Amino acid sequence: MKVRPSSSFMTLDESMEHVIELSDWEALVAFLEKEWRAWKPDSVVTVEKWGKGVDSRNGWDTHLVCVDGHACLFSDGPMEKP
């Protein structure tokens, strides 16, 4: 899964410069634990569909990664919890 920041303070082009690839759910959670300022040991991570299909600007089937209901990343597709 490729992910990029969901910050509204960046243009799409700017946020695409920060894309990273995460191999699995454990890598996603480890990344969030390290980088997400509001992380707590009992945080709940969700990945939900965002938008109405493939984004023509970047080819992503965009999903929103949230921690405790707060958007933190966009992803290029779904990722299921193991």
ABEGO torsion letter per residue (X at the ends): XBBBBABAABBAAAAAAABBBBABAAAAAAAAAAABAABBAABBBBBBBBEAEBBAAAGBBBBBBBBGGBBABBBAEBBBBX
